[in-house]
């Protein structure tokens, strides 16, 4: 059975590390590689880089991690968006493995 995945998009890399740390301490989850995005309106954002934190685990653990991570990220720069996928389909799983941070 597929594990749930929580996606938390935050402003900046520091907020991503703070959120990831808080989420992993709050629940029995693992964290996957961060992803980044520099949107077209980056100059209007609190930090011109969006970073996605990805948590994996049971649906209840992912939801607990997401709550802790959101609170932590909001103490730094804030949260842009969030979503929990209870059981990702195979094609979604492939896309979740992609990361712009792997690019040179």
HELIX and SHEET records of a PDB file:
HELIX    1   1 UNK A   13  UNK A   26  1                                  14    
HELIX    2   2 UNK A   42  UNK A   44  5                                   3    
HELIX    3   3 UNK A   59  UNK A   74  1                                  16    
HELIX    4   4 UNK A   90  UNK A   96  1                                   7    
HELIX    5   5 UNK A  100  UNK A  102  5                                   3    
SHEET    1   A 4 UNK A  30  UNK A  37  0                                        
SHEET    2   A 4 UNK A  50  UNK A  57 -1                                        
SHEET    3   A 4 UNK A   4  UNK A  11 -1                                        
SHEET    4   A 4 UNK A  79  UNK A  85 -1                                        
END                                                                             
